[in-house]
Amino acid sequence: MEHRLEGTDLLCPQCGETMTEIGKEVEQEINRQGIRLSRQTMSDWILKAAEDYLTPVYEQLHKELLKRNVFHADETTLQVLHEPGKKPQSDSYMRLYRTGGDTDKPIVLYEYQPGRGAKHPKEFLDGFHGYLHADGYAGYHSLPEEITVVGCWAHLRRKFDEAVKSLPKKMQKDAPAATGECYCSRLFKLEQAFAELTPEERYEKRLEQAKPVLDALLSWANEMQAKTAPKSALGKALNYLKEQCPA
């Protein structure tokens, strides 16, 4: 994979200093010593070191992650040059698996795959028993029954937000999609208020305060779905919500 940055993209988002292309200064310094050593060779050394010394660390972290009761998964697309059997313009996928906020020893693992097929998360999650917090990708919902997939409210709120923004400005404030987004935001505010509670206390507060909001959202969504075009932005948001709800 190769990604080149130019101009302001070379500025570090943390400190504002100009970032240097990996290996460039090292290569120049070595060349000044009369040693011809290319960045390609140094890159191969890094790959070999990662394979020999970091792969066992990754595998151990993977085992530890599978012991958890809850963790998260998501993926994003990327393009890979010169990958066997694929065009450079085709999508490949980088998946992220990570622990939730219930641990003081977080684990974050990335897994590259050339495709999005359901077999990839199934293989990675082999041996896991618990709750997987993920988006609406159907591949997650075909996992073994010992894995319970729970939907992501951030993804749902984004769907409603996209539906709102698809409308002319003057129609956005009172649009049905804005109502759906408001329900989601109310649930987020409640979760923020519950953040410092124990899991048991949070459960009780959710039943008391969040469940009525959720019930109202689902009732409103059922009513709206009956009179909303399925392929509209709002229709897609409502369908996304329906697919994430337990049968």
C-alpha positions as CSV (number, residue, x, y, z in Angstrom):
1,M,0.0,0.0,0.0
2,E,1.3,3.5,-0.7
3,H,-0.1,6.8,0.5
4,R,1.6,10.1,-0.4
5,L,0.9,13.3,1.5
6,E,1.6,16.8,0.2
7,G,1.4,20.4,1.4
8,T,-0.5,21.0,4.6
9,D,-1.3,17.3,4.9
10,L,2.4,16.9,6.0
11,L,1.7,18.9,9.2
12,C,1.3,16.8,12.3
13,P,-2.3,17.3,13.6
14,Q,-1.0,17.1,17.2
15,C,2.0,19.4,17.3
16,G,1.9,21.2,14.0
17,E,5.5,20.2,13.0
18,T,6.2,19.0,9.4
19,M,6.2,15.2,9.2
20,T,9.1,13.5,7.3
21,E,8.5,10.6,4.9
22,I,9.4,7.4,6.7
23,G,13.0,6.4,5.9
24,K,13.9,9.5,3.8
25,E,16.2,11.1,6.3
26,V,17.7,7.8,7.3
27,E,18.4,6.9,3.7
28,Q,20.0,10.3,3.1
29,E,22.2,10.0,6.2
30,I,23.3,6.5,5.2
31,N,24.1,7.6,1.7
32,R,26.2,10.4,3.0
33,Q,28.3,7.7,4.8
34,G,28.9,6.1,1.4
35,I,26.5,3.2,1.9
36,R,23.8,2.6,-0.7
37,L,20.8,1.5,1.1
38,S,17.3,2.0,-0.4
39,R,14.1,2.7,1.4
40,Q,12.7,-0.4,-0.2
41,T,15.3,-2.5,1.6
42,M,14.6,-0.7,4.9
43,S,10.9,-1.3,4.3
44,D,11.6,-5.0,3.8
45,W,13.5,-5.0,7.1
46,I,10.5,-3.5,8.9
47,L,8.1,-6.0,7.4
48,K,10.4,-8.9,8.4
49,A,10.8,-7.5,12.0
50,A,7.0,-7.1,12.3
51,E,6.4,-10.6,11.0
52,D,9.0,-12.2,13.4
53,Y,8.5,-10.1,16.5
54,L,5.1,-8.3,16.4
55,T,2.9,-11.1,14.9
56,P,3.2,-13.2,18.2
57,V,2.1,-10.1,20.1
58,Y,-0.8,-9.6,17.8
59,E,-1.9,-13.2,18.2
60,Q,-1.7,-13.0,22.0
61,L,-3.8,-9.9,22.0
62,H,-6.3,-11.6,19.7
63,K,-6.7,-14.4,22.2
64,E,-7.2,-11.9,25.0
65,L,-9.7,-10.0,23.0
66,L,-11.8,-13.1,22.4
67,K,-12.0,-13.7,26.2
68,R,-13.9,-10.4,26.7
69,N,-17.7,-10.3,27.0
70,V,-18.2,-7.2,24.9
71,F,-16.3,-5.5,22.1
72,H,-16.7,-3.4,19.0
73,A,-16.1,-4.0,15.3
74,D,-16.1,-1.7,12.2
75,E,-14.5,-1.6,8.8
76,T,-13.4,0.9,6.2
77,T,-12.4,0.7,2.6
78,L,-8.9,1.2,1.1
79,Q,-7.2,0.6,-2.2
80,V,-4.2,-1.6,-2.6
81,L,-1.8,-1.4,-5.5
82,H,-0.5,-4.5,-7.3
83,E,-2.7,-6.9,-5.2
84,P,-2.9,-10.3,-7.0
85,G,-6.2,-10.9,-8.8
86,K,-7.6,-7.4,-8.1
87,K,-7.7,-4.1,-10.0
88,P,-6.0,-1.2,-8.2
89,Q,-9.3,0.7,-8.2
90,S,-11.2,-2.1,-6.3
91,D,-12.0,-1.9,-2.7
92,S,-10.2,-3.8,0.0
93,Y,-11.1,-3.7,3.7
94,M,-9.4,-2.8,7.0
95,R,-11.4,-4.0,10.0
96,L,-11.0,-2.8,13.5
97,Y,-11.8,-4.8,16.6
98,R,-11.5,-3.2,20.0
99,T,-12.6,-3.5,23.6
100,G,-15.3,-1.2,25.0
101,G,-15.1,1.3,27.8
102,D,-15.5,-1.3,30.5
103,T,-11.8,-2.1,30.8
104,D,-8.6,-0.3,32.0
105,K,-6.6,-2.5,29.6
106,P,-7.9,-1.7,26.1
107,I,-7.1,-3.8,23.1
108,V,-7.3,-2.4,19.5
109,L,-6.6,-4.8,16.6
110,Y,-6.7,-4.1,12.9
111,E,-7.2,-6.9,10.3
112,Y,-6.7,-6.4,6.6
113,Q,-8.8,-8.5,4.1
114,P,-9.1,-8.2,0.3
115,G,-12.9,-8.5,0.6
116,R,-15.9,-7.8,2.9
117,G,-17.3,-11.3,3.0
118,A,-18.9,-12.6,6.2
119,K,-16.4,-15.4,6.4
120,H,-13.7,-12.9,7.6
121,P,-15.3,-11.7,10.8
122,K,-16.5,-15.3,11.4
123,E,-13.0,-16.6,11.3
124,F,-11.6,-13.7,13.4
125,L,-14.3,-14.2,16.0
126,D,-14.0,-17.9,16.3
127,G,-14.3,-18.8,19.9
128,F,-15.9,-15.6,21.0
129,H,-19.0,-15.7,23.2
130,G,-20.6,-12.4,24.0
131,Y,-21.9,-9.1,22.6
132,L,-20.5,-7.6,19.4
133,H,-21.3,-3.9,18.9
134,A,-21.3,-3.2,15.2
135,D,-23.1,-1.4,12.3
136,G,-25.8,-2.8,10.1
137,Y,-23.5,-4.9,7.8
138,A,-25.4,-8.1,7.2
139,G,-22.2,-10.2,7.5
140,Y,-22.2,-9.5,11.3
141,H,-25.7,-10.7,11.6
142,S,-24.9,-14.1,10.2
143,L,-22.4,-14.9,12.9
144,P,-22.9,-18.0,15.2
145,E,-25.7,-17.8,17.7
146,E,-23.3,-17.5,20.7
147,I,-22.4,-14.0,19.4
148,T,-25.1,-11.4,20.0
149,V,-24.8,-8.4,17.6
150,V,-26.0,-5.2,19.1
151,G,-26.7,-2.2,16.9
152,C,-24.8,1.1,16.9
153,W,-26.8,4.3,17.8
154,A,-24.1,6.5,16.3
155,H,-24.6,4.9,12.9
156,L,-28.4,5.3,13.2
157,R,-28.2,8.9,14.2
158,R,-25.9,9.5,11.2
159,K,-28.6,8.0,8.9
160,F,-31.2,10.5,10.2
161,D,-28.7,13.3,10.0
162,E,-28.0,12.5,6.4
163,A,-31.7,12.4,5.7
164,V,-32.1,15.9,7.3
165,K,-29.2,17.3,5.2
166,S,-30.6,15.9,2.0
167,L,-33.5,18.4,2.3
168,P,-33.6,22.1,1.5
169,K,-32.6,24.3,4.4
170,K,-36.0,25.7,5.1
171,M,-37.5,22.2,5.4
172,Q,-34.9,20.6,7.7
173,K,-36.0,21.9,11.1
174,D,-39.5,20.4,11.0
175,A,-38.7,17.4,8.9
176,P,-39.6,13.9,10.2
177,A,-35.9,12.9,9.9
178,A,-35.1,15.6,12.4
179,T,-37.6,14.0,14.8
180,G,-35.7,10.7,14.5
181,E,-32.4,12.4,15.0
182,C,-33.8,14.1,18.1
183,Y,-34.8,10.8,19.6
184,C,-31.3,9.5,19.2
185,S,-29.8,12.6,20.7
186,R,-32.0,12.3,23.7
187,L,-30.7,8.7,24.2
188,F,-27.1,9.9,23.9
189,K,-27.7,12.6,26.5
190,L,-29.1,10.0,28.9
191,E,-26.1,7.8,28.4
192,Q,-23.8,10.7,29.2
193,A,-25.7,11.3,32.4
194,F,-25.4,7.6,33.3
195,A,-21.7,7.4,32.5
196,E,-20.4,7.4,36.1
197,L,-22.9,4.9,37.4
198,T,-22.2,1.2,38.1
199,P,-23.4,-1.2,35.4
200,E,-26.3,-2.3,37.7
201,E,-27.3,1.3,38.4
202,R,-27.0,2.2,34.7
203,Y,-29.3,-0.8,33.8
204,E,-32.0,0.4,36.2
205,K,-31.7,4.0,34.9
206,R,-32.0,2.8,31.3
207,L,-35.2,0.9,32.1
208,E,-36.6,3.9,33.9
209,Q,-35.6,6.8,31.6
210,A,-34.2,5.4,28.3
211,K,-36.7,2.7,27.6
212,P,-39.7,5.1,27.3
213,V,-37.7,7.2,24.8
214,L,-36.8,4.0,22.8
215,D,-40.4,2.8,22.9
216,A,-41.6,6.2,21.6
217,L,-38.9,6.1,18.8
218,L,-39.9,2.6,17.7
219,S,-43.6,3.5,17.7
220,W,-42.9,6.7,15.7
221,A,-40.7,4.8,13.3
222,N,-43.4,2.1,12.6
223,E,-45.9,4.8,11.8
224,M,-43.5,6.8,9.6
225,Q,-42.3,3.7,7.7
226,A,-45.8,3.0,6.5
227,K,-45.9,6.3,4.7
228,T,-42.3,6.8,3.6
229,A,-40.7,5.8,0.3
230,P,-38.3,3.0,1.1
231,K,-35.5,4.3,-1.2
232,S,-35.7,7.9,0.2
233,A,-33.0,9.0,2.7
234,L,-35.5,8.8,5.6
235,G,-36.8,5.5,4.3
236,K,-33.3,4.1,4.5
237,A,-32.8,5.4,8.0
238,L,-36.1,3.8,9.2
239,N,-35.2,0.5,7.5
240,Y,-31.8,0.6,9.2
241,L,-33.5,1.0,12.5
242,K,-35.9,-1.8,11.9
243,E,-33.1,-4.2,10.9
244,Q,-31.2,-3.5,14.1
245,C,-34.1,-4.3,16.4
246,P,-34.6,-7.8,17.8
247,A,-37.4,-9.7,16.0
